[in-house]
Amino acid sequence: MPKGRHEEKRPADAIGLALLVGKISTGEGEDERDEKLSSAAAEMGRKGGQKRAENMTPERPAVIAKKAAKTRPGR
């Protein structure tokens, strides 16, 4: 069986993958992903965001917000 991005086993064909997803969603199968990996990534993301906020000047959030408002569709 091929391995995915995080070395988890998954079916090679689309039908097998669809069956696996269906079984996981109905509770018949198990999701083999490791929760430690996703929680570690989330923790690193929080640390990075806090560090970015600490290093930002008071004017910088306003500049970012104005740029985001300009790029929104329909405005």
Secondary structure, DSSP 8 states (H G I E B T S, - for coil): --B-TTS-B--SSHHHHHHHHHHHHHTSS-----HHHHHHHHHHHHHHHHHHHHHS-TTHHHHHHHHHHHHSTT-
